[in-house]
Amino acid sequence: MAKRHKGFAEATPDRNEALRRDTSLFLQSQMKLLQAEGNLGALIIGDMSNWIIGLPLPCFALEALIQNTVWPLERIVQLVGPQSTCKSGLCFEIARWFRKSHGVANLLEHESKLNPAWARSIVGWDDPYALGHIPCTSVDDWQKKLTWMNDQAKAAMTGTKKKKGTGRTWPLLQIVDSLVSKLTAETQEKIKTQGHGGRGWPAEALSITRFLGALTEQLTFWPFSILGVNHLKPHRDEHTNIIERHKSGGKEIDFMESLELQLDWQPHRYIHKRHLDGMRLYISCYKNAMGVTGRKIPVDCCWWDKVITDPMTGETEPRQVTKWFWHASTIQFLLRLTNDTSLKARAAAAKEIVNLQITKGPLVHSKELGIGRKSPVTFEEAGEILQANPAVLEPLRELFGVRKGKVFTNEVDFRKQKKVQLRKAAMAVQRDLERPYPPARGPETRNDEVVEDVDGEIIEET
């Protein structure tokens, strides 16, 4: 018979609860010491609940896609897709969200093919300052310019003794389109001397990996968002017949990002009508640090001409207007749940919350949305009504596990907004630690059972 270990206190419910509280208080005290030394990112998990602060998303479909109500700040997001899937167009649309929140958006253009009219048709002709354009000549060039722009924004927010800064009261979006369109300056020089045969992509991948690794630390407690565009080149393996997702820049990029969104065409990709043209697309979430991965939503991007006066030139003429139909995306997403294997189980429950009926047009009516059978509306109008109806929206958010992120406000410094969230969470943690012990379940007797390890050796007797 193995010897019984000495020196262990009797295991009782009260002692276990006290030990849980003591170790929790120890962890909390260590985090506070680290914060006092300037490490503001030192937090316990309880403090980080609802820690994400960002810009409100325009529709429920996007909320369900990333399982949050906001576009996250302080994060790196990668947008990938095959050629001609409106990747740049989606970047301009996200820039419009930032401008709507009185922010700044910059395009570090790395492909030398920008169409300013296409960009302004999305961000809006009425605001000539909605997007900055910064041409880049190499991978290291966009890295230097992105760092410089971040530093300039921090300086403008912080200010000096002579000139007061704006505070961290406006969001900044930095778009890199694309991450590896051009080579590093070092590789370009090698091509001049050695030719294309001596070129090596690992140099670019290593450069981006090191840069993004350092960049993530520079975003903490600043209302910045980095959006990197990358080209997706699907490749079918000849041995396994599996389609692999090939991207430039190395796999290490995936470790730095919080979100990876992929754009693809729908089966009937083009829209051609008398008054507009467009594309039918899918947006898939291939990585999600804020929720589940693998969800997909449909969305239409359409454009048409409209007579508009350019405030920069004063000229009035027909100009292209482009719109992403996000509210229609919500209706399409709910109607197609039965076709999505990952969400099929939620289709019946979603129909109980909002029963959508399609009529000719196609138009839609719904009793829950107050849309009568005799007065159906377009998908876009129905989605807009749903977004403004908490009685329908909130149960849908609960059904699809959508977390409510904190909406960024221009009225309070971003750092203070984060600290307010921290204090609220810390108070909740403190209440949990101070709650009374649960009622005792009676004395627990010890078993004379022998515990063996995997090799059959007796390690203790309990």
Stockholm file with secondary structure:
# STOCKHOLM 1.0

chainA/1-462         MAKRHKGFAEATPDRNEALRRDTSLFLQSQMKLLQAEGNLGALIIGDMSNWIIGLPLPCFALEALIQNTVWPLERIVQLVGPQSTCKSGLCFEIARWFRKSHGVANLLEHESKLNPAWARSIVGWDDPYALGHIPCTSVDDWQKKLTWMNDQAKAAMTGTKKKKGTGRTWPLLQIVDSLVSKLTAETQEKIKTQGHGGRGWPAEALSITRFLGALTEQLTFWPFSILGVNHLKPHRDEHTNIIERHKSGGKEIDFMESLELQLDWQPHRYIHKRHLDGMRLYISCYKNAMGVTGRKIPVDCCWWDKVITDPMTGETEPRQVTKWFWHASTIQFLLRLTNDTSLKARAAAAKEIVNLQITKGPLVHSKELGIGRKSPVTFEEAGEILQANPAVLEPLRELFGVRKGKVFTNEVDFRKQKKVQLRKAAMAVQRDLERPYPPARGPETRNDEVVEDVDGEIIEET
#=GR chainA/1-462 SS CCCCCCSCCCCCHHHHHHHHHHHHHHHHHHHHHHHHTTCTTCCCGGGGTTCCEEEECSSHHHHHHHTBSEEESSEEEEEEESTTSCHHHHHHHHHHHHHHTTCEEEEEECSSCCCHHHHHHHHCTTCTTSCEEEECSSHHHHHHHHHHHHHHHHHHHHBCSSSBCCCSCSCEEEEEECTTSSCCHHHHHHHHHHCGGGCCTHHHHHHHHHHHHHHHHHHTTSCEEEEEEEEEEEEECTTTCCEEEEETTCTTHHHHCSEEEEEEEEEEEEEECSSCEEEEEEEEEEEETTSCSCCEEEEEEEEEEEEEECTTTCCEEEEEEEEECHHHHHHHHHHTGGGCTTTGGGHHHHHHHCCCEEETTTEEEBTTTTBCTTSCBCHHHHHHHHHTCHHHHHHHHHHTTCBCCEECCTTSCHHHHHHHHHHHHHHHHHHHHHSCCCCCCCCCCCCCCEEECTTSCEEEEC
#=GC SS_cons         CCCCCCSCCCCCHHHHHHHHHHHHHHHHHHHHHHHHTTCTTCCCGGGGTTCCEEEECSSHHHHHHHTBSEEESSEEEEEEESTTSCHHHHHHHHHHHHHHTTCEEEEEECSSCCCHHHHHHHHCTTCTTSCEEEECSSHHHHHHHHHHHHHHHHHHHHBCSSSBCCCSCSCEEEEEECTTSSCCHHHHHHHHHHCGGGCCTHHHHHHHHHHHHHHHHHHTTSCEEEEEEEEEEEEECTTTCCEEEEETTCTTHHHHCSEEEEEEEEEEEEEECSSCEEEEEEEEEEEETTSCSCCEEEEEEEEEEEEEECTTTCCEEEEEEEEECHHHHHHHHHHTGGGCTTTGGGHHHHHHHCCCEEETTTEEEBTTTTBCTTSCBCHHHHHHHHHTCHHHHHHHHHHTTCBCCEECCTTSCHHHHHHHHHHHHHHHHHHHHHSCCCCCCCCCCCCCCEEECTTSCEEEEC
//
